[in-house]
Amino acid sequence: MSFRTRRVIFITPFYMLFEFFLLKYLFLLLGGINDVYVAVLAIFMGSLHLVPMFFEARKSRRITRFISAVDGVWMWASLMFLIDVLVLYLLGNFIHVSAEINAILLAIVPILGVYNYYKAHKLVVNEKTLTLPNLPRDINIVQFSDVHFGSVRHKSIIRQVVDKLKEIEDTCEIAIISGDLADGSSVVEEDDFLAFKEVGIPVVFTPGNHDFYMGIENVFNACRKAGIIILDNESMEFECLNIFGLRFSFDDRSVPKIDERLVKPGFVNIINYHVPYYWEEFSSLGFDIQLSGHTHGGQFYPAVNFTDKLFKYNMGLFKNNLGKYLHVTTGVGSMDTPMRWGTDSELVVLKLRKE
C-alpha cells in the first residue's frame, strides 16, 4: 500500500467529520436541515474521496477520474466555504449579518472556483535569465515539474505539455522534468507518456516523491517507451552542460550523499533535484544550477502564504553569494484538487547567458 493510499485512508474519517460540521453550518445559514441528512451527505463526500482511489490503482477509467475531479473541486470549495463561515461568525459578533450578506459571501466561492479552475488548466511559458561566467555559449533550457499525471489530470495534461513544448522547441535545446511526472493517484501504463515522442528536443526526467507511489518501474517503463531520458542518480553531458539527476530520498532526510566528483570542470553543472533543499551544500560542491519543484508555490491562496513560510525557497529564481542559482518552478499540474490561484501552471525557459 503506497504512502498516498495510507494517507487518504487515514484522513477520510476526519474529512467526513469536517464536512459534517461545515455542511451543518452552511445549511443553517440557508434555514437548516435535519442532521441525519447532513451526516448522509458527509459520508457521501467521504466516499467520493476514498472509493475511486482503489479502482484507479488497478485501471484508470473515465468515470472514476471524473469522480476524483469532482471531489478535488469540492475539497477546494470546502476550504473556501470554511473561510466564509469564519468571516461570517466574526462579523456576527459585531453587526447583524443579513441574509443578503450571507448570500453574497457564499456566492464568492463558486465565482472564485471558475477562476481557479481556469488558472489550473491554462499552461503558460515564463522566462528567466541566468548569467554564468563559465558558459561558452548561450543556451536555452525549458524546465518543468509536478505534471501530476493521475486521476484528476490524466492524458489531457500530457497532451497539453507536449503541445506547448512543440511551440517552443525551436528556441530551446533540452527539456528537464524536475520530478512528479506522475501523481500516484492512478496506475501508470506504458503507453501513457507516448505523446512525448513528438517533441523534437531531448527530454530528461528525474523522479520525485509522487513518482514512486504507484511503482517507480511503471513510470520508468512509460518514460522509456516515450523516449524520455531517465537520470536516476546519474548524469549526462549535453553540449556545454553536465546534468546530474538526484532522485527523491524517502529514507534519509539528511543531505544526500553526493560529492565533488560529480562536478565536471569545463561544464555548466546542473543538479536536477525535485525538492528545493540543500542548495547551499550543492553550491559548495560546485553545482552552478539547481532545478527543483515540489512546492507548487502553494498552488492557491491561502496556502500560497503558508507554503512561503514552510519552504525557504518556495518559488522563483534565486542567486547566492557564490554566483550559483536555484530555480523552483510552480509546476504544471496540481495535487488532489485541479485549482490554482496566485500561481501559474508553467513551463519555464531558462535562458543561460555568458556573464
MARVEX-251383 format. One record per residue: x, y, z of N, C-alpha, C in turn; residue in one letter. Coordinates in pm, whole numbers, plus 50000, padded with zeros to 5 digits. Example, Ala and Ser with C-alpha at 12.3 -4.5 7.8 and 13.67 -1.06 7.14 Angstrom:
<rs>
513194943150780512304955050780513204967050780a
512854977550708513674989450714512905000350787s
</rs>
This chain:
<rs>
500854988050000500005000050000500895012550000m
500655021649908501515033349894501275043350007s
502235052450020502115063250120500855071350094f
500585074349967499415082449934498125075349973r
498055062149946496855054449981496645054350132t
497715052050207497605052150353497165065850403r
497685076350340497325089850381495845092550360r
495325088550243493905090950212493015083050307v
493365070450333492555062150424492545068350564i
493695073050609493795078850743492995091750754f
493055100050652492445113250657490925112850639i
490405102950564488995102950525488005104250642t
488175096850753487205098750864487195113050918p
488375119250927488445133150974487825142650870f
488035139150743487445147150636485925146650643y
485355134850668483895133650678483375141450799m
484115141050910483705148651029483725163651000l
484785167950932484885182050893483715185950803f
483405177350704482305180350612480965180950686e
480795172450785479525172550859479285186250924f
480275191250996480085203951067480045215750970f
480835215050863480785225650763479415226350696l
478925214850649477625214550583476495218450678l
476615213950802475595217450902475475232650916k
476635239450925476615253950942476115260850815y
476545255950699476095261950573474585260750558l
474045249150592472595247450583471855256150685f
472485258350801471865267350900471735281450845l
472725285750767472645298850704471505299750605l
471115288150551470065287750450468725283250507l
468665281750640467395278050702467425265250781g
468475256950764468615244950845468135232350775g
468665220850821468285207850767468545197350875i
467835186550870467985175750969469415170250967n
469975168051087471355163251099471575149751031d
470535141851024470665128650958471025130650810v
470375140050745470665142650604472075148350587y
472475156750683473825162250679474855151050691v
474595141550782475515130350801475605121750675a
474465119650609474475111850484475305118950379v
475155132050368475945139850272477435139050305l
477785139850432479195139250473479805125650440a
479025114950462479505101450427479665100150276i
478715105950203478795105850057480055113050009f
480375124650067481585132050030482835123950062m
482815117150176483945108650211484125097150114g
483015091650067483075080749969483655085549836s
483255097549794483835103149672485345104849684l
485795107549804487215109649830487985096549832h
487345086049881488065073549908487915062849800l
486685060249756486405048549673487125048649537v
487125059949463487775059649330489245055649334p
489905058649445491335055749457491635040849436m
490785032149489491035017749479490845012649335f
489905018449261489735014749121490865020149036f
491275032649062492325038948983493675032049002e
493865025549115495135018649141495305006549050a
494195001248998494254989448910494134993348763r
493165001648733492995006348596492245019548597k
492805029348529492175042548527490975042548432s
489865047848480488645048448400488095062748400r
487385066248297486855079848285485935083248399r
485065073848441484095076848545484775079248680i
485785071148714486465073148842487345085648838t
487875088948720488635101448709487705113448725r
486515112448669485535123348683485155125248830f
484915114148900484555115049042485705121149121i
486935117249090488105122749160488215137749136s
487935142149013488005156448982486925164149057a
485695158549062484615165049137484985166149284v
485545155249339485975155349478487045166049500d
487975167149407489035177049420488505191349422g
487565194149333486955207449328486205210249458v
485465200149507484715202249630485635204049752w
486785197049754487745199049863488215213549868m
488515218949750488915233049744487755241849792w
486545239249742485375247349780485125246549931a
485345234849990485145233250134486065242550212s
487315243450169488245252550235487775266950224l
487325270750104486845284350084485575287250165m
484675277450170483455279150250483795280150399f
484815272850442485245273850581485695288150613l
486455294050522486875307950541485655317150546i
484695314650456483435322150457482745321250594d
482645309250645481965306750772482655314350885v
483985314050885484735321050989484515336150980l
484515341450857484275355750837482875359450886v
481885351350851480505354250892480365353451045l
481055343951105481005342551251481595354851319y
482745359451269483385371351327482535383751306l
481985385251186481105396651159479885396551251l
479355384651275478155383351358478355387751502g
479615388351546479895393051681479815408251694n
479795415151579479825429751581478595436151515f
478085429651411476955435351339475935424451309i
474755428851275473745419351227474055415751081h
474235403051055474555398350920473255394050853v
472855401350752471605398450684471745386250592s
470615381350547470605370150453471285373950322a
471165386750286471795391350161473315390750171e
473865394750286475315394050306475785379450305i
475005370850372475315356550369475395351450225n
474405354950146474335350250008475505355349925a
475865368249946476965374149869478285367149901i
478545365250031479805358850070479875344350021l
478765337350027478755323449980478915322849828l
478355332749757478435332849610479845335549561a
480675341549646482065344149606482805331149575i
482475320449647483205307749632483055301949491v
481845300049437481775294749301482355304149196p
482295317249220482895326749125484415324849124i
485005324249244486435321649254486785307949197l
485865298449215486105284949166486315284449015g
485515292048942485675292448796487045297848760v
487485308448828488795314448800489915304748837y
489805298348954490825288848999490965277048903n
489845272148856489865260748763490515264948631y
490195276948585490795282148462492305283548477y
492755289148590494195291048612494935277648615k
494315267448672494965254348682495105247548547a
494265251448452494265244848321494895253548211h
495325265448246495965274348149497485273148167k
498135266448076499585264348083500295275948015l
501185282548088501895294048035503395291048027v
504105298947948505555298047939506135310747999v
506905309048106507605320248167509095319348132n
509775330548138511195330848104512015336848218e
513195331248241514145336348339515535336348274k
516355346248307517705347148254518725344548364t
519695335848337520755332448430522085335948364l
522905343948428524205347548373525285339448443t
526155333348364527165324148416528535327448357l
529585328248441530905331848389531565320748308p
531225308248336531885296948269531085291348152n
530165299248098529315294647989529975297847855l
530275287647773530945290447646530035296547541p
528715293847550527775299547454526395300047515r
525525308247457524145309147504523415296047480d
522555292447576521755280247561520455282047638i
519365277147583518055277847648517595263947692n
517175263147817516635250847875515175253447910i
514295243947883512935245047934512795235248050v
512445240648166512275232448286510805232148326q
510345220548369509015219548428509005208248528f
507985207948608507925198348718506475196048756s
506245185948839504935183848901503795183648800d
503965175548696502885173748599501695166948666v
501975157648756500955150548833499925143648743h
500435136348645499565127548567498905117648662f
497575117148661496895108248754495395108648735g
494665107548844493205106748837492565120048803s
493095130848861492465143848841492855149748706v
494125148448667494575152748535495245140748470r
494695135748360495205123348300495925126648169h
495615119548061496365121347937496215135247877k
495175142247916494985155847864496115165047907s
496655162948026497725171748072499045168348002i
499245155547968500425151747889500335158147751i
499145157647692498935163647560499185178747566r
498725185147670498895199647685500375203247696q
501125195647776502555198247793503295196247661v
503005185247593503675182247466503405193147362v
502145197347352501815207847255502565220747285d
502695224147413503415236347449504915234847422k
505465223047448506875220647417507145221747268l
506225216947187506395217847041506365232346994k
505645240847066505605255047029506945262047052e
507705257347152508935264447190510205256647160i
510075244747099511265236347080512275242646984e
511855251746898512805258246807513715268046880d
513315272346999514115282047074514785275847196t
514535263147223515135256147337515885243847289c
516885239647364517715228347320517495215647400e
516955216847521516705205047602515605208247702i
514805198147738513755199647839514115190947960a
513935196448079514265189348202513035189048293i
512635176848332511495174948422512045172348562i
511685181048656512225180248793511305172548887s
510845160748844510105151748933508605153248928g
507935143048983506475142148991505815143248854d
506355135848759505675134348630504345127248653l
504365117348743503155110148781502695114848919a
501415113348944500815118049068500755107149175d
500595094649132500435083849228498985081049261g
498055088149197496635086049223496025075949126s
496745072549020496275062248928497465054448875s
497215042548829498285034248774498825040848647v
500135039348624500765044348503501025032548409v
500445033148289500625022548190501675026948089e
502265017348021503475020247942503225029547823e
501985030947779501705039947667501265053947709d
501215056547839500605068947887501395081547850d
502715080347830503515092147800503985092647655f
503385084447570503875083147432503885096247355l
503045105547391502975118347319504315125647321a
505165123047422506465129647430507365126047312f
507065115247241507845111747122507775122547015k
506745130747021506565141346921507485153346945e
508065154247064508895165847098510245164547029v
510685175446965511895175046883513185177946956g
513165179147089514385181047167514445170247275i
515645167247328515735157247434514925161347557p
514275151547618513505153847741514125145147851v
514535151547960515235144848070514325144748192v
514325133648265513435132248381514185126148500f
513985132148617514465126648744513275125248838t
513085113748903511865111548981511765119849107p
510505123449140510175129849267509425120149356g
508885124849466508245115849561507005109049505n
506145116249433504895110349383505145099649278h
506255100249210506535090349104506675076249159d
506935074949288507145061749349505845055349398f
504765063149413503605058249487502895046549420y
502835046349288502195035349217503225026149151m
504475027349192505525018849136506425026549042g
507655028849083508555036949002508885030148870i
508915016848866509215009848741508135012248636e
506885013748681505805017048586506065030548521n
506505040148601506815053448549508015052748455v
509045045448497510245044148413509935037248280f
509105026848285508755019748161508015028948064n
507095037148117506375046548031507315057147975a
508285061448056509275071248009510135065347898c
510625053147919511485046847818510755045247686r
509505041047692508745038947569508485052247497k
508455063347574508215076547516509515083347474a
510645076847497511925082847458512445093147556g
511905093347678512365102747781513625097147846i
514635105547860515895101447922515755101948073i
516045090848140515905090048286517275092248350i
517355102048437518555104148518518195101448663l
518495089348706518145084748840519445082148916d
519925092548985521245092149049522355089548947n
522245096148834523255095148730523285108048650e
524305109448568524495122048497524625119748347s
524505130648273524705130448130525335143648087m
526085143147978526635155347920525805158947798e
525475171847791524735176947676525315190447640f
525965190947523526635203247481527585207847592e
527375219947644528255225147750527705222447890c
526685213847900526035211148028526385197348080l
526615196448210526695183748280525505183148374n
524555174248346523285173648420523275161148507i
523155163148638523065151848732521655151448790f
521005139948780519665138148834519705130748965g
519285137349072519285131349206517865127549244l
517625114649266516265110149297515845114749436r
514555115949455513995119249586514285107949683f
514705111549804515035101449904513975101150013s
513375089550035512385088050140513015084650275f
514095076850271514645070950393515615080050466d
516285088750393517335096950453517045111550424d
516645118950525516315133050507517535142050528r
518705136050560519915144150568520395147250427s
521475155050417521975158750285522305146250205v
521735144650084522045132850002523545131649981p
524015119349980525455116949975525975117649831k
526345129649791526985131649663528245139749689i
529185139549598530425146749623530885154149498d
532015161049513532515169849408532955162249284e
533095148949292533475141349173532385141549066r
531165144749107530055145749011530095158848933l
530875168348983531015181348917532165180448817v
531875184048692532875182548586533395196248543k
534715198048550535285210848507535085213048358p
534905225748322534695229148182533245228448139g
532355224148230530925223348201530145232448296f
528955236348254527995242148347527315230448416v
527475229248547526995217548621525615220248680n
524675211748642523285213248684522885201048766i
522245203348881521675192248958520155193448952i
519535182848909518075182148897517555174349016n
516925181449111516505175349237515125180549271y
514175171649291512765175349299512465185749406h
513065184349522512735193449633513775204549644v
513365216749682514305228049688515085228349819p
515755217149849516565215949969518045215149931y
518915218050029520365215750021521065223949913y
520445235049873521065243349769522455248149811w
522585252349936523885257349982524955246449973e
524585234150013525535223050007525905219549863e
524895219049776525165215949635526015226849570f
525745239449606526535250449551527995249349594s
528215245949721529595244949770530355233549704s
529625223349656530275212549582530685216949442l
530045227649391530395232649259529285232449158g
528075228349198526945228649104526535243149079f
526445246648952526115260448914524625263348924d
523805253148896522355255048893521675243048959i
520705245649044519835235149096518425237649042q
517815227148986516465227848932515535219649023l
514495226149075513585219549168512145223549142s
511235216849210509805219649204509195216549339g
508215207649341507635201749462506655210849536h
506955223749547506155232549633504835236749569t
504755236649437503615242149362503425256949391h
504385263049461504245276949502503115279149600g
502615268149657501455268949745500155265749672g
500185266649540499085263049448497935273049449q
497385276249565496325286349568496275292949707f
495735305049711495555311949839494495304649920y
494635304050055495675309850139496925301150153p
496945289450087498095280450100499375286650045a
499255295949949500425302649893501245309250004v
500555316550093501245323450201501825313550302n
501095302850330501575292850426502815285750371f
502785281950244503905274750184505135283550175t
504915296450157506035305850151506815306050282d
506135303450392506805302850522507345288850549k
506725278550491507145264750513508455261550441l
508605266850319509805264450239510645277150232f
511945275550258512845287150249512855292750108k
512815283650010512765287549869511495281649809y
510455289749803509125284849767508895284549616n
509265295249547509115295649402509955307149347m
510425305349224511175315949160512645312749142g
513405322949103514835321749075515625328549187l
516615321449238517445326449347518925325549307f
519725335149357521165335149332521875337949463k
522895329949496523605331949622524915339449601n
525665341149710526895349049701528035341649631n
527835329149599528805321649518528515323149368l
527425330149337527035331649197526305319549142g
525805310749233525095298549193523575301149198k
522845293549116521405295749102520585283949153y
519405287349202518355277549231517085282449163l
516475273649083515165277149027514125267249075h
513065272649135511945264549186510715268049106v
510275258849021509095261248940507825258249019t
506755265148984505455262749049504755250448993t
505315244448887504785231848837503735233548729g
503405222348669502405222048561501035218248615v
500985207148684499705201848732499375206648872g
498545199048938498125202549074497925189749153s
498025190949284497865179249369496475178849430m
495785167749413494475164949474493335173249415d
493545186149399492455194649353492895202849231t
492115203049123492535209749000492285224749003p
492885231349103492635245549123493965252849145m
494075264949091495225273749115494735288049132r
495465295349218495135309349240496345315849305w
496975324949232498185331149283499455324749231g
499325313849155500475307149093500115303448950t
501145301648869500945297348731501125282348717d
500395276548624500745263548569501735266548458s
503005262548477504045268448394505085258648340e
505585262048221506885257648174507785269848184l
509035267948220509935279348235511145277748143v
511325287548055512505287847970513615294948047v
514665287448078515825293048147516865296748041l
517075309548029517995314747925519385316547987k
520265307047959521615307548013522465316647923l
523065326947985523805336747910525185338947972r
526145341947887527515344747932527515357448016k
528155356848133528205368348222529125379148165e
</rs>
